[in-house]
Structures are given as C-alpha cells and as structure tokens.
Amino acid sequence: MERIAILGASSRIAQDLVLSFAHAGHRGILLYGRDPAALRGWQEAHGLSYPVADYGAYGQEPHDAVLNFVGVGDPRRAAQMGGAILGVTQEFDDLALRGLRAHPQRRYVFLSSGAAYGSGFEEPAGPDTRTAFAPNALQPQDWYAIAKLHAECKHRALPDLAITDLRVFNYVSRHQDLEARFFITDILRAIQAQDVLKTSPGTMVRDYLHPDDFYQLVTRVLAAPPANGALDCYSAAPVDKAALLDAMAARYGLRYEVAAAPAGVNATGAKPHYYSLDRRAAGLGYAPAHTSLDGIRIEADAILGGPAHDRL
C-alpha cells in the first residue's frame, strides 16, 4: 500500500497505528479528523509530519486504502450518546463507501467491535455465533452494537468491494485515556491513586489486543488479496479477571475488594466471556506476539513507570 488515509485519526487506537506505521518507515499516510490543529499538535509531540485535514477534504488526495476509526472509544461516552451513535457511524461509513465506489480498487478497513455479536457472551464468540436483538425491547446498550452490525451488513452487501471489518474486543495501550471506563483503566487509576478497586463477583474473561499485534493484523489485511469479510481480533491468549487482578496486585501493588455492587460502566452490556475463538485471521499469516497479560504488563509498565518495587 503506497498511500493510506485514516479517518478518525484522533482516536487512540488510530494514533497507535500511525506511530507503528511511522516506526516502520511508511511515508504515505493521510490523517483526517474534526480538529486538524489538535492532530498537528499531536504529530509535533511525536516528531511526525504527515498531511492533516478535516473530513471535508477527504477524497481530494488519491490513496490506495482507507481506514475508518471514527466512533466511540469510551463506554461512558457510548452510553451518553445513545441512539445518536447510529447516525455518526453511518455518516463516516458512507463517506468511505462513496470513495470506494468511485475507486473500486481501493481497500477499506472498518474498525468494528466484538459488540457486533450482541450483548450475550455467556460463551466466547466463534465462527457459528449468531447475533440476536429484541426489536420490540431495545436497550440503551444495544445501540453501539447495532451501529457496528449495521455497518458490517452494508459491507457484506457490496461483495465486489474490498472491505474488511476488524472486530476489536479489548485493547490496551500506554496512550489510552485513563479516564475511560474500561476495567483495565479502572485498575490503572486505582494503582495510580493508591485506591482500593471495588469489583463485582462473577466470571469475566477478556482478550486484550496490544498495539503491535493490531499493526501486524492491519498490515496483513492490506497485503492480502482483496476480499470482503470480517475478522475477529485476538491476542495470543485471553485472561480471566481473577488472574488479571492477582497479576496486577503482585506487580504493581493493586489493592482490590470483591463487592456485591457492579463496578464500571456496561454501556454495551455485561459480557462474561468477551472474546473470540474465531482464528480466520491466521489464514492471512497473523500470529499475535503477545498474550493479554503480556500486553497489559508492557503497556502498564510504560504508564506506571515499571513494577512497584522499581518505583520505591
């Protein structure tokens, strides 16, 4: 891929990917966002100088692929947006699709979510998992999932176009917003503030994708023959809540209590086993280098300044 346009370039996962492209020496990156000045400031802080523009300028510069990261990266914000997320997702998906129809040789990578499977996850997702919503009793946590599923359905209805939906389940990065209401950010805030984390009882298994593995998957998709389909993202191994809490306590001194009241914001529904066993990405040569615990340790070390004994 010679030139890659990135919509939603102010999102944390998009910026991690841009840094990975830069580290690999890729020059042909075009960044688009609502606030070009803020994007330029971010670039300057990281020694980058890719072209930056607002969304109104998208399509004016030729490019071989477009990556769409526009969306909501915080469960709390997703809950606040409610059904409005449907319109936002469609607006920018349509923007990318219009360009793709005019340039059918272009590749399109859409950042989807494991939430597209619905809000169940009593078991992990797999190739035969079915999605179900109650159309006569839609809940606030359904809107985010429906927005992603709706976009994916539109994409499958265009089989002649090269569109890949990447379903991210969980992601960990030293650059992520620690005020976002994810379980891992709740843990990191508690460690920083030396507070006691209160967490609910019950099973919870998560698969945390590391930025290096996400970059590997994106580059595998772009290098593969054109295709139209969805891929589930995964690390080398997921982690359950008990193992994660014990690891964070041992390495960083996390203190926690299991309380009856639920902790965090379940803007997309409670998910006991929020990860996938679908390994179709391996067919592209994708082989994640990091387990969930490995990725968390690497990024948490960068955020917290290393293990607790190194910070004494």
C-alpha positions as CSV (number, residue, x, y, z in Angstrom):
1,M,0.0,0.0,0.0
2,E,1.5,3.3,-1.1
3,R,-1.0,5.8,0.4
4,I,-3.3,5.2,3.4
5,A,-6.0,7.6,4.5
6,I,-7.0,7.4,8.1
7,L,-10.5,8.7,9.2
8,G,-10.8,9.4,12.9
9,A,-7.1,9.9,13.3
10,S,-7.6,11.5,16.7
11,S,-8.7,8.1,18.3
12,R,-6.1,6.5,20.5
13,I,-6.0,3.2,18.5
14,A,-5.6,5.1,15.3
15,Q,-2.8,7.1,16.7
16,D,-1.0,4.0,17.9
17,L,-1.3,2.6,14.4
18,V,0.1,5.8,12.9
19,L,3.1,5.6,15.3
20,S,3.6,2.0,14.2
21,F,3.5,3.0,10.5
22,A,6.0,5.8,11.2
23,H,8.3,3.4,13.1
24,A,8.2,1.1,10.1
25,G,9.1,4.0,7.8
26,H,5.8,4.2,6.0
27,R,5.6,7.7,4.5
28,G,2.2,7.7,2.6
29,I,-0.2,8.4,5.5
30,L,-3.0,11.0,5.3
31,L,-4.7,12.0,8.5
32,Y,-8.3,13.2,8.8
33,G,-10.2,14.5,11.9
34,R,-12.5,17.0,13.3
35,D,-9.7,19.1,14.8
36,P,-6.7,19.3,12.4
37,A,-4.9,21.7,14.8
38,A,-5.0,19.2,17.6
39,L,-3.8,16.5,15.2
40,R,-0.9,18.7,14.1
41,G,-0.1,19.3,17.8
42,W,-0.1,15.5,18.5
43,Q,2.2,14.9,15.5
44,E,4.6,17.6,16.6
45,A,4.9,16.0,20.0
46,H,5.8,12.7,18.3
47,G,8.1,14.1,15.7
48,L,5.7,13.3,12.8
49,S,4.7,15.4,9.8
50,Y,2.0,13.6,7.8
51,P,-0.6,15.6,5.9
52,V,-3.6,16.5,8.1
53,A,-7.0,17.8,7.0
54,D,-10.6,17.9,8.2
55,Y,-13.2,15.5,6.9
56,G,-14.5,18.0,4.3
57,A,-11.2,17.5,2.5
58,Y,-11.4,13.7,2.3
59,G,-11.3,12.4,-1.2
60,Q,-9.2,15.3,-2.6
61,E,-5.9,13.3,-2.3
62,P,-5.5,10.0,-4.0
63,H,-5.0,7.0,-1.8
64,D,-4.9,3.2,-2.0
65,A,-6.6,2.3,1.2
66,V,-8.8,4.0,3.8
67,L,-9.0,3.0,7.5
68,N,-12.1,4.2,9.3
69,F,-11.6,4.7,13.1
70,V,-14.5,7.2,13.6
71,G,-16.6,6.1,16.6
72,V,-16.7,6.0,20.4
73,G,-13.8,4.6,22.4
74,D,-15.3,5.1,25.9
75,P,-18.2,3.1,27.3
76,R,-19.3,6.1,29.3
77,R,-19.5,8.3,26.2
78,A,-21.3,5.5,24.3
79,A,-23.9,5.4,27.0
80,Q,-24.3,9.2,26.8
81,M,-24.7,9.2,23.0
82,G,-27.4,6.5,23.0
83,G,-29.0,6.1,19.6
84,A,-27.1,9.1,18.1
85,I,-24.2,6.7,17.6
86,L,-26.1,5.1,14.7
87,G,-26.0,8.3,12.7
88,V,-22.4,9.1,13.4
89,T,-21.3,5.6,12.4
90,Q,-23.3,5.7,9.2
91,E,-22.2,9.2,8.2
92,F,-18.5,8.3,8.1
93,D,-19.0,4.8,6.8
94,D,-21.0,6.3,3.9
95,L,-18.1,8.8,3.4
96,A,-15.6,6.0,2.9
97,L,-18.0,3.9,0.8
98,R,-18.7,6.8,-1.6
99,G,-15.0,7.0,-2.3
100,L,-14.7,3.2,-2.6
101,R,-17.5,3.1,-5.2
102,A,-15.7,5.8,-7.2
103,H,-12.4,3.9,-6.8
104,P,-13.3,0.2,-6.6
105,Q,-9.6,-0.8,-6.5
106,R,-9.3,0.9,-3.1
107,R,-9.1,-1.1,0.1
108,Y,-11.4,-0.2,3.1
109,V,-10.7,-1.3,6.7
110,F,-13.5,-0.5,9.1
111,L,-12.9,-0.7,12.9
112,S,-15.8,-2.8,14.1
113,S,-16.2,-4.4,17.5
114,G,-16.9,-7.7,19.2
115,A,-20.1,-6.0,20.3
116,A,-21.5,-6.7,16.8
117,Y,-22.2,-10.2,18.1
118,G,-24.7,-8.7,20.6
119,S,-24.6,-8.4,24.4
120,G,-24.7,-12.1,25.4
121,F,-21.2,-13.7,25.6
122,E,-22.1,-16.4,28.0
123,E,-19.6,-18.2,25.8
124,P,-16.9,-16.7,23.6
125,A,-17.7,-15.9,20.0
126,G,-16.9,-18.2,17.2
127,P,-17.5,-18.9,13.5
128,D,-21.0,-20.1,14.1
129,T,-22.1,-17.5,16.7
130,R,-25.5,-15.9,16.0
131,T,-26.4,-12.3,16.9
132,A,-29.8,-11.6,18.5
133,F,-31.5,-8.4,19.5
134,A,-35.1,-7.9,20.9
135,P,-36.5,-5.4,18.3
136,N,-39.5,-4.7,20.5
137,A,-37.5,-4.1,23.6
138,L,-34.2,-2.5,22.5
139,Q,-32.0,-1.4,25.4
140,P,-29.6,1.5,25.6
141,Q,-26.6,-0.8,25.4
142,D,-27.8,-2.2,22.1
143,W,-27.2,1.0,20.1
144,Y,-23.4,0.7,19.8
145,A,-23.7,-3.0,18.8
146,I,-26.4,-2.3,16.3
147,A,-24.4,0.5,14.7
148,K,-21.4,-1.8,14.1
149,L,-23.6,-4.7,12.9
150,H,-25.5,-2.4,10.6
151,A,-22.2,-1.2,9.0
152,E,-21.0,-4.8,8.6
153,C,-24.2,-5.8,6.9
154,K,-23.9,-2.9,4.5
155,H,-20.4,-4.1,3.7
156,R,-21.3,-7.7,3.0
157,A,-24.0,-6.4,0.6
158,L,-21.1,-5.0,-1.5
159,P,-19.2,-8.2,-2.2
160,D,-17.3,-6.8,-5.1
161,L,-15.6,-4.2,-3.0
162,A,-12.5,-4.9,-0.8
163,I,-13.9,-4.2,2.7
164,T,-12.5,-5.8,5.9
165,D,-14.3,-5.2,9.2
166,L,-11.9,-5.7,12.1
167,R,-13.8,-6.6,15.3
168,V,-11.7,-5.4,18.3
169,F,-12.8,-6.8,21.6
170,N,-10.5,-5.2,24.1
171,Y,-7.4,-3.1,23.6
172,V,-4.6,-1.9,25.9
173,S,-2.2,1.0,25.2
174,R,0.1,3.3,27.1
175,H,-1.7,6.1,25.2
176,Q,-5.3,5.3,26.1
177,D,-7.4,7.7,28.1
178,L,-7.2,6.5,31.7
179,E,-10.5,8.3,32.4
180,A,-12.3,6.0,30.1
181,R,-14.5,3.5,31.9
182,F,-12.9,0.2,31.0
183,F,-12.0,-2.5,33.5
184,I,-8.3,-2.1,32.7
185,T,-8.3,1.7,33.1
186,D,-10.3,1.3,36.4
187,I,-7.4,-0.9,37.6
188,L,-4.7,1.6,36.4
189,R,-6.4,4.6,38.0
190,A,-6.7,2.7,41.3
191,I,-3.0,1.9,41.2
192,Q,-2.0,5.4,40.4
193,A,-4.2,6.9,43.2
194,Q,-3.4,4.1,45.6
195,D,-7.1,3.4,46.0
196,V,-8.9,0.2,46.6
197,L,-10.5,-1.1,43.4
198,K,-14.0,-2.4,44.0
199,T,-15.0,-5.0,41.6
200,S,-18.1,-7.2,41.2
201,P,-18.1,-11.0,41.7
202,G,-18.6,-13.4,38.8
203,T,-16.7,-14.7,35.8
204,M,-15.1,-12.3,33.4
205,V,-12.7,-13.2,30.6
206,R,-11.2,-10.6,28.3
207,D,-8.8,-10.6,25.3
208,Y,-6.6,-7.5,25.3
209,L,-5.0,-6.7,21.9
210,H,-1.6,-5.0,22.0
211,P,-0.8,-2.2,19.5
212,D,2.0,-4.2,17.9
213,D,-0.4,-7.1,17.2
214,F,-3.1,-4.7,15.9
215,Y,-0.5,-3.2,13.5
216,Q,0.5,-6.7,12.4
217,L,-3.1,-7.6,11.6
218,V,-3.8,-4.4,9.7
219,T,-0.7,-4.8,7.6
220,R,-1.6,-8.4,6.9
221,V,-5.0,-7.4,5.7
222,L,-3.6,-4.7,3.4
223,A,-1.0,-7.0,2.0
224,A,-3.5,-9.9,1.3
225,P,-5.5,-10.3,-1.9
226,P,-8.6,-8.1,-2.0
227,A,-11.5,-9.6,0.0
228,N,-14.8,-8.7,1.6
229,G,-15.4,-10.0,5.1
230,A,-14.9,-9.6,8.8
231,L,-12.1,-10.8,11.1
232,D,-12.1,-11.1,14.8
233,C,-9.1,-9.6,16.6
234,Y,-7.3,-11.7,19.2
235,S,-4.1,-11.9,21.3
236,A,-2.1,-15.0,21.9
237,A,-4.3,-15.8,24.9
238,P,-7.1,-14.1,26.9
239,V,-7.1,-13.6,30.6
240,D,-9.7,-14.1,33.3
241,K,-10.5,-11.4,35.9
242,A,-9.0,-13.3,38.9
243,A,-5.7,-13.9,37.1
244,L,-5.5,-10.3,36.0
245,L,-6.3,-8.9,39.4
246,D,-3.7,-11.2,41.0
247,A,-1.1,-10.2,38.4
248,M,-1.7,-6.5,38.9
249,A,-1.6,-6.9,42.7
250,A,1.7,-8.8,42.5
251,R,3.4,-6.5,40.0
252,Y,2.0,-3.1,40.9
253,G,0.6,-3.3,44.4
254,L,-3.1,-3.1,43.3
255,R,-5.5,-3.4,46.2
256,Y,-8.9,-4.7,45.4
257,E,-12.2,-5.8,47.0
258,V,-14.9,-8.0,45.5
259,A,-18.1,-6.2,46.2
260,A,-21.8,-7.0,45.5
261,A,-22.4,-3.8,43.6
262,P,-21.2,-3.9,39.9
263,A,-18.2,-1.7,39.0
264,G,-17.6,0.2,35.8
265,V,-20.0,1.2,33.0
266,N,-21.6,-1.6,31.0
267,A,-22.6,0.6,28.1
268,T,-22.6,-2.3,25.7
269,G,-23.9,-4.9,28.1
270,A,-22.3,-7.3,30.6
271,K,-20.2,-9.9,28.8
272,P,-18.8,-12.8,30.9
273,H,-16.6,-14.2,28.0
274,Y,-16.0,-11.2,25.8
275,Y,-13.5,-12.6,23.3
276,S,-13.5,-14.8,20.2
277,L,-12.3,-18.2,19.2
278,D,-12.5,-17.5,15.5
279,R,-9.0,-17.7,14.1
280,R,-9.7,-16.8,10.4
281,A,-7.0,-14.0,10.6
282,A,-4.4,-16.8,10.9
283,G,-5.1,-17.5,7.3
284,L,-3.5,-14.2,6.4
285,G,-0.4,-15.1,8.4
286,Y,-1.5,-13.2,11.5
287,A,0.3,-14.6,14.6
288,P,-0.1,-12.4,17.7
289,A,3.2,-12.0,19.6
290,H,1.6,-11.0,23.0
291,T,-0.8,-12.7,25.3
292,S,-3.3,-10.4,27.1
293,L,-1.2,-10.4,30.3
294,D,2.0,-9.7,28.3
295,G,0.4,-6.8,26.5
296,I,-1.0,-5.3,29.7
297,R,2.3,-5.7,31.5
298,I,4.2,-3.9,28.7
299,E,1.8,-1.0,28.5
300,A,1.2,-0.7,32.2
301,D,5.0,-0.6,32.8
302,A,5.1,2.4,30.5
303,I,2.1,4.1,32.2
304,L,3.1,3.4,35.8
305,G,6.9,3.6,35.5
306,G,7.6,-0.1,35.9
307,P,6.7,-2.6,38.7
308,A,6.0,-1.4,42.2
309,H,9.5,-2.4,43.5
310,D,11.1,-0.3,40.8
311,R,9.2,2.7,41.9
312,L,10.0,2.7,45.6
